Amino acid sequence: MENELKKYIESSLELKITSLVPVSGGDISTALKITAGTDQFFCKYQAGDMGYSMLKAENDGLEAIAATGFIKTPRAIHLSKMESGGCLLLEYIESKGAGEKDMVQLGRQLAGLHTAKAASFGWDTDNYIGSLSQYNTRADNWAGFYTSSRLLPQLKMAHDKDLLSKRDVPPADKIEMRLHDICSPCEPSLIHGDLWGGNYLIAKNGSPYLIDPGVSYSHPGMDIAMSRLFGGFSSSFYHAYEEASDRPLPSQAEIELYQLYYLLVHLNIFGSSYASSVRDIVKRYF
């Protein structure tokens, strides 16, 4: 595949590639660092019939985040549909380990991103969370949107895969009622949508960058909940976010309810090792 990509990129962009090296970041795709003379690029190849649409959704999300002016994303160089998938070429960001000052800046800039508002929850199109479809049908209230476009599709998929039993899937009206009771009011905010520790970079000059988004106008607590699920964010990040934000951090109950979506996604992608965590949250709140 690497040789095929090399030929394709050289032909499409009239570049002479001098180096092509696999890099981390390719859990569901092929990720490469490409050198062409003095220029460096990050290349992402996604195989399959949905490869191009997945990369287009990713690129649209990167552009939407960058357009707010609050936090950077890698600039797109080239996006194209290939016979066997899709190819996205981005500027290559030389990164470093995150220090406390960097995490403070990341927290402040994420709070800025969340001030980008919309009239309704959702997004103009459906997109992806990992390798799964993410539905973005517009809705006027958060509890309804989170129930119908986030939890129910993932619960149904897990049940269809025999990863959850029928009694593990609460009725839609019960889910929505509990969310109304627990979730704090909010305006629809632009969120990254998949904010775990592997989806931000700190450039050598200290600038934070967000990568691999699954954007939507949602509750800003979704990003906070995901950031707490697998670690990778320091206490200074959360302090800085809260100081710069127009709202408090979500409650522990909200965090667990929002983590439910991401745990369901992991259950449906990676299998039964996530089932007990999903069941625990379902039993606790529904």
Long-range contacts (C-beta under 8 A, 24 or more apart in sequence): 1-30, 1-45, 1-47, 2-30, 2-32, 4-84, 5-30, 5-32, 5-43, 5-45, 5-87, 8-82, 8-87, 9-34, 9-43, 9-78, 9-87, 9-89, 12-78, 12-80, 13-77, 13-78, 13-89, 15-39, 25-198, 25-211, 25-212, 27-130, 28-130, 28-131, 29-54, 33-92, 34-89, 34-92, 40-91, 40-92, 41-77, 41-89, 41-90, 41-91, 41-92, 42-74, 42-89, 42-90, 42-91, 42-92, 42-93, 43-87, 43-88, 43-89, 43-90, 44-87, 44-88, 44-89, 44-90, 45-82, 45-85, 45-86, 45-87, 45-88, 46-85, 46-86, 46-87, 46-88, 47-84, 47-85, 48-84, 48-85, 51-82, 51-84, 51-85, 51-86, 52-80, 52-81, 52-82, 52-85, 52-86, 53-86, 54-86, 54-128, 54-131, 55-79, 55-86, 55-87, 55-88, 56-86, 57-125, 57-127, 57-128, 57-214, 58-88, 58-128, 58-212, 58-213, 59-88, 60-125, 60-127, 60-215, 61-127, 61-192, 61-193, 61-213, 61-214, 61-215, 62-90, 62-210, 62-211, 62-213, 64-190, 64-215, 65-113, 65-190, 65-192, 65-210, 65-213, 65-215, 68-112, 68-113, 68-116, 68-190, 70-109, 70-112, 70-113, 70-115, 70-116, 71-106, 71-109, 71-110, 71-112, 71-113, 71-208, 71-209, 71-210, 72-203, 72-207, 72-208, 72-209, 72-210, 73-209, 73-210, 73-211, 73-213, 74-209, 74-211, 93-201, 93-203, 93-209, 94-203, 94-204, 95-201, 95-202, 95-203, 95-204, 95-209, 96-202, 96-203, 96-204, 97-202, 98-202, 98-234, 99-202, 100-234, 100-236, 101-206, 102-202, 102-206, 102-208, 103-233, 103-234, 103-236, 103-237, 103-240, 104-236, 104-237, 104-239, 104-240, 105-206, 105-207, 105-208, 105-240, 106-200, 106-202, 106-208, 106-237, 106-240, 107-236, 107-237, 107-238, 107-239, 107-240, 107-241, 107-244, 108-240, 108-241, 108-243, 108-244, 109-208, 110-192, 110-195, 110-223, 110-241, 111-240, 111-241, 111-242, 111-244, 111-245, 111-246, 112-244, 113-189, 113-190, 113-191, 113-192, 114-189, 114-190, 114-191, 114-220, 114-223, 114-245, 115-189, 115-246, 116-189, 116-190, 117-187, 117-188, 117-189, 117-190, 117-217, 118-187, 118-188, 118-190, 118-217, 119-188, 120-188, 120-217, 121-145, 121-149, 121-188, 121-216, 121-217, 121-218, 122-149, 122-188, 122-216, 122-217, 123-215, 123-216, 123-217, 127-214, 127-215, 127-216, 128-214, 129-193, 129-194, 129-214, 129-262, 129-265, 130-194, 130-214, 130-265, 130-269, 131-269, 132-157, 132-265, 132-268, 132-269, 134-193, 134-214, 134-216, 136-216, 142-179, 142-183, 142-185, 142-186, 142-188, 142-218, 142-219, 143-176, 143-177, 143-179, 143-180, 143-183, 144-176, 145-218, 146-179, 146-183, 146-218, 146-219, 146-261, 147-172, 147-175, 147-176, 147-179, 148-172, 150-261, 151-175, 151-260, 151-261, 151-264, 154-261, 154-264, 154-265, 154-267, 154-268, 155-264, 157-264, 157-268, 158-264, 158-267, 158-268, 158-275, 158-278, 161-268, 163-267, 163-268, 163-271, 163-272, 163-275, 164-267, 164-275, 164-278, 164-279, 168-278, 168-279, 168-282, 170-282, 170-286, 174-286, 175-286, 178-285, 178-286, 179-257, 182-251, 182-253, 182-254, 182-257, 182-285, 183-219, 183-221, 183-254, 183-257, 184-219, 184-221, 184-247, 184-248, 184-250, 184-251, 184-254, 186-219, 186-220, 186-221, 186-247, 188-217, 188-218, 189-217, 189-218, 189-219, 189-220, 190-215, 190-216, 190-217, 191-215, 191-216, 191-217, 191-218, 191-219, 191-220, 191-222, 191-223, 192-223, 193-218, 193-222, 193-223, 193-226, 194-226, 194-262, 195-223, 195-226, 195-227, 196-226, 196-227, 196-229, 196-230, 196-232, 197-227, 197-230, 197-231, 197-232, 197-233, 198-232, 219-250, 219-258, 220-245, 220-247, 221-249, 221-250, 221-254, 221-255, 221-258, 222-258, 222-261, 224-249, 224-250, 224-255, 224-258, 225-250, 225-254, 225-255, 225-256, 225-257, 225-258, 225-259, 225-262, 226-258, 226-259, 226-262, 228-255, 228-259, 229-259, 229-262, 229-263, 253-285, 256-281, 256-284, 256-285, 257-281, 257-285
